[in-house]
Amino acid sequence: MIDIVLNEKYAEGNIHGIDFDIKAIAPPNLNIDDIDLSSVLFNTLDNAIEACINCSEDNRYINLELWPDGNFLYYKIINSYNPDKNYSNKSIYSKKEYLSSGYGLSIIEDIVNKYDG
């Protein structure tokens, strides 16, 4: 499932000229529901892609790392963004036109709290 999400978002990033660097190692069995994990991945990557799209074309990057350590799955994402852009306004990233700003972050927070993370 992780491969599917990462490959889809990688392809989407390429369409927008985003330089993706992905380093992901996932154990075969996780103590997190597939739907919850995919929601975290999709929402964080959607936010990163939106931030990159609002940057100049020569400064679009996403660096993603995902790795297990004991009973925990660590996830780190770093991306370019434009500090002058007001992200509370509707952006050119049309996938989010129907959602209120910050809704994805609320979903992520709920999932992380569900797993005491």
PAZA-174476 format. One record per residue (C-alpha): residue in one letter; x, y, z. Coordinates in steps of 0.1 Angstrom, whole numbers, always signed. Layout:
BEGIN
(site "A" (X Y Z));
...
! end
This chain:
BEGIN
(site "M" (+0 +0 +0));
(site "I" (+29 +24 +8));
(site "D" (+44 +17 -26));
(site "I" (+11 +25 -43));
(site "V" (+7 +59 -25));
(site "L" (+43 +69 -30));
(site "N" (+43 +60 -67));
(site "E" (+11 +79 -73));
(site "K" (+24 +110 -56));
(site "Y" (+58 +107 -72));
(site "A" (+41 +107 -107));
(site "E" (+19 +136 -97));
(site "G" (+50 +155 -85));
(site "N" (+68 +148 -118));
(site "I" (+39 +164 -137));
(site "H" (+44 +196 -117));
(site "G" (+82 +196 -121));
(site "I" (+89 +186 -85));
(site "D" (+122 +169 -77));
(site "F" (+113 +139 -54));
(site "D" (+138 +120 -32));
(site "I" (+121 +90 -15));
(site "K" (+138 +67 +10));
(site "A" (+113 +43 +24));
(site "I" (+116 +11 +43));
(site "A" (+85 -4 +57));
(site "P" (+81 -37 +76));
(site "P" (+58 -63 +61));
(site "N" (+34 -60 +91));
(site "L" (+24 -27 +107));
(site "N" (+3 -19 +137));
(site "I" (-16 +8 +118));
(site "D" (-47 +4 +96));
(site "D" (-40 +7 +59));
(site "I" (-66 +34 +55));
(site "D" (-51 +55 +84));
(site "L" (-16 +51 +70));
(site "S" (-27 +60 +35));
(site "S" (-46 +91 +48));
(site "V" (-14 +103 +65));
(site "L" (+7 +98 +34));
(site "F" (-18 +113 +10));
(site "N" (-26 +143 +31));
(site "T" (+11 +152 +39));
(site "L" (+21 +146 +3));
(site "D" (-8 +167 -10));
(site "N" (+2 +195 +13));
(site "A" (+39 +192 +1));
(site "I" (+29 +192 -35));
(site "E" (+7 +222 -30));
(site "A" (+35 +241 -13));
(site "C" (+59 +232 -41));
(site "I" (+35 +243 -69));
(site "N" (+35 +277 -53));
(site "C" (+73 +280 -56));
(site "S" (+93 +289 -86));
(site "E" (+98 +260 -110));
(site "D" (+135 +259 -103));
(site "N" (+130 +254 -65));
(site "R" (+105 +225 -63));
(site "Y" (+115 +196 -41));
(site "I" (+102 +170 -17));
(site "N" (+125 +148 +4));
(site "L" (+106 +119 +21));
(site "E" (+119 +93 +45));
(site "L" (+100 +65 +61));
(site "W" (+116 +39 +83));
(site "P" (+107 +15 +112));
(site "D" (+124 +16 +146));
(site "G" (+111 -9 +171));
(site "N" (+73 -7 +173));
(site "F" (+73 +28 +156));
(site "L" (+71 +39 +120));
(site "Y" (+89 +72 +115));
(site "Y" (+80 +95 +87));
(site "K" (+98 +127 +77));
(site "I" (+89 +150 +48));
(site "I" (+108 +182 +38));
(site "N" (+96 +203 +9));
(site "S" (+101 +237 -7));
(site "Y" (+76 +264 +0));
(site "N" (+71 +300 -8));
(site "P" (+70 +320 +25));
(site "D" (+54 +349 +7));
(site "K" (+24 +328 -4));
(site "N" (-8 +330 +17));
(site "Y" (-17 +293 +21));
(site "S" (-51 +301 +37));
(site "N" (-63 +313 +3));
(site "K" (-73 +289 -25));
(site "S" (-42 +279 -44));
(site "I" (-37 +267 -80));
(site "Y" (-37 +231 -67));
(site "S" (-73 +223 -78));
(site "K" (-76 +190 -59));
(site "K" (-83 +209 -27));
(site "E" (-109 +233 -41));
(site "Y" (-138 +216 -23));
(site "L" (-120 +214 +11));
(site "S" (-114 +240 +37));
(site "S" (-78 +248 +43));
(site "G" (-63 +228 +72));
(site "Y" (-88 +199 +70));
(site "G" (-60 +174 +60));
(site "L" (-39 +185 +89));
(site "S" (-68 +178 +112));
(site "I" (-72 +143 +98));
(site "I" (-34 +137 +103));
(site "E" (-36 +149 +139));
(site "D" (-66 +126 +146));
(site "I" (-48 +96 +132));
(site "V" (-16 +103 +150));
(site "N" (-35 +107 +183));
(site "K" (-54 +75 +177));
(site "Y" (-21 +56 +177));
(site "D" (-5 +76 +206));
(site "G" (+21 +89 +182));
! end
